[in-house]
């Protein structure tokens, strides 16, 4: 009986499945978007999201753990440098699966899996605008301008008093 066994074996043995998921994860990290079947995309999502979470904290231990799964130093470097910088404030849900129809040869359900923060169409640059705005930004600028104006009149008045003193 298979009670409680919810892992999708993808019709492969353990070694082949691990190698396939590692290769797909390296391709996803490198290209930020790949096309595959829906079943493989769902398995890849469970495989790669914990690795992305590990990459948010750049320590030697986390790099070694991720390298044990991916077995590609270029993918690990790209993950810790580029991907971790973009997903640093996201609490989870780093990937998105979009179904794209059926494959012509065998009618398999196809999907596109992508890293969420690297899709410019859906994001539309909104995150960068939100970071630029602040609620109190206008008040700070006004107070700085008032402070500068207050300093400017003091300087001429100090010169005026210094010129008036020798005149007396």
Secondary structure, DSSP 8 states (H G I E B T S, - for coil): --TT-----TTS-HHHHHHHHHHHHHHHHHHSEEEEEHHHHHHHHHHHHHHHHHHTS--HHHHHHHHHHH--HHHHHHIIIIIHHHSTT--S--EEEEEEEE-TTT--EEEEEEEGGG-HHHHTTHHHHHHH--TTHHHHHHHHHHHHHHHHHHHHHHHHHHHHHHH-
